[in-house]
Amino acid sequence: MFGINGPEFILLLIIGVLVIGPQRLPEYTQKLANLVKELRRMASGAREQIKEEVGIDIDDVDWKKYDPRQYDPRRIIKEALLDDDTKPVSSGAPAAVAAVSGAAAAADSAPQRPERVVQRLAPGDTAPFDTEAT
């Protein structure tokens, strides 16, 4: 808690008693106790509010699942690349198999790129301009 060990805590208590004084020490002790009680009440109120709004209990949440340190981008990409997403073709659809094998044979024989169509303006024509596009 706060990086304070036992001897340091005792030293702080002794300094606190000397600075505050024995007359005011019970008053400040009571204020500290009230502060701790109020903080606990606020924490339990927040917990109840979350439970009402979200519908889950905070104690039941698996916080390890939401830990961002567990997500290694290299591992995720490697798993995604090695996943086999291909589905086997069922033997009940011979027409689909023939269509797939025919398309594969055509693709293997001569891969063709689609012809690119470029529209050119006639000499002297200005390019169309849309005033509302900018």
C-alpha positions in Angstrom: 0.0 0.0 0.0 1.6 3.3 -1.2 5.1 1.6 -1.0 5.3 2.1 2.7 6.7 -0.7 4.8 6.2 -1.4 8.5 9.0 0.8 10.1 8.2 3.7 7.8 4.5 3.5 8.8 5.3 3.5 12.5 7.6 6.5 12.0 4.8 8.4 10.2 2.4 7.6 13.1 4.9 8.9 15.6 5.5 12.1 13.6 1.7 12.5 13.2 1.2 12.2 16.9 3.9 14.8 17.6 2.7 17.3 15.0 -1.1 16.9 15.7 -0.7 16.6 19.4 -2.5 14.3 21.9 -5.4 16.8 22.3 -6.4 16.8 18.7 -5.4 13.2 17.8 -8.9 11.6 18.6 -10.6 14.2 16.5 -8.3 13.6 13.5 -8.6 9.8 14.0 -12.4 10.1 13.9 -12.2 12.2 10.7 -9.9 9.6 9.1 -12.3 6.8 10.1 -15.3 8.7 8.6 -13.3 9.3 5.4 -12.6 5.6 5.0 -16.2 4.7 5.7 -17.4 7.3 3.1 -15.0 5.9 0.5 -16.2 2.4 1.1 -19.8 3.5 0.9 -19.1 5.3 -2.4 -17.3 2.2 -3.8 -20.1 -0.1 -2.9 -22.6 2.4 -4.4 -20.7 2.5 -7.6 -20.6 -1.3 -7.7 -24.3 -1.5 -7.2 -25.0 1.1 -9.9 -22.8 -0.8 -12.4 -24.6 -4.0 -11.5 -28.0 -2.3 -12.0 -27.1 -0.6 -15.3 -25.0 -3.3 -16.9 -26.6 -6.3 -15.3 -23.4 -8.1 -14.3 -21.6 -8.4 -11.0 -18.0 -7.0 -11.1 -16.7 -10.0 -9.2 -18.0 -12.3 -12.0 -16.1 -10.5 -14.8 -13.1 -12.3 -16.2 -10.7 -9.4 -16.2 -7.9 -11.5 -17.8 -10.0 -11.7 -20.9 -9.9 -7.9 -21.3 -6.1 -7.5 -20.6 -4.6 -5.7 -23.6 -1.2 -7.3 -22.9 -2.4 -10.7 -24.0 -3.0 -9.5 -27.6 0.2 -10.0 -29.6 -0.4 -8.6 -33.1 2.2 -10.9 -34.6 0.5 -14.0 -33.1 -2.9 -12.8 -34.2 -1.7 -12.3 -37.8 0.2 -15.6 -37.9 -2.9 -17.4 -36.7 -5.1 -15.7 -39.2 -2.7 -16.5 -42.1 -2.4 -20.1 -41.1 -6.2 -20.6 -40.6 -7.7 -22.9 -43.3 -10.9 -21.1 -44.2 -11.6 -23.3 -47.3 -14.7 -25.4 -47.1 -14.8 -28.8 -48.7 -17.1 -29.2 -51.6 -19.9 -31.7 -50.9 -20.2 -34.7 -53.1 -24.0 -34.1 -53.5 -23.5 -31.2 -56.0 -21.8 -32.5 -59.1 -22.9 -29.5 -61.2 -21.2 -27.1 -58.8 -18.0 -29.2 -58.9 -18.0 -29.2 -62.7 -18.5 -25.5 -62.7 -15.7 -24.9 -60.3 -13.3 -27.2 -62.1 -14.2 -25.7 -65.5 -13.6 -22.2 -64.1 -10.3 -23.3 -62.7 -9.2 -24.9 -66.0 -10.1 -21.7 -67.9 -8.2 -19.6 -65.3 -5.1 -21.9 -65.6 -5.0 -21.8 -69.4 -4.9 -18.1 -70.0 -5.3 -15.5 -67.3 -6.8 -12.5 -68.9 -7.0 -9.0 -67.4 -10.1 -7.0 -68.1 -9.7 -4.4 -70.8 -9.4 -0.9 -69.4 -11.6 1.7 -71.0 -10.4 5.3 -71.0 -12.7 8.1 -72.0 -10.8 11.0 -73.6 -12.1 14.5 -74.1 -12.3 15.9 -77.6 -9.6 18.5 -78.4 -10.7 21.9 -77.1 -13.2 20.6 -74.6 -12.9 21.6 -71.0 -13.0 19.1 -68.2 -16.3 18.9 -66.3 -16.2 20.8 -63.0 -18.6 20.4 -60.1 -18.8 23.5 -57.9 -20.5 21.5 -55.1 -17.7 18.8 -55.0 -15.3 21.0 -53.1 
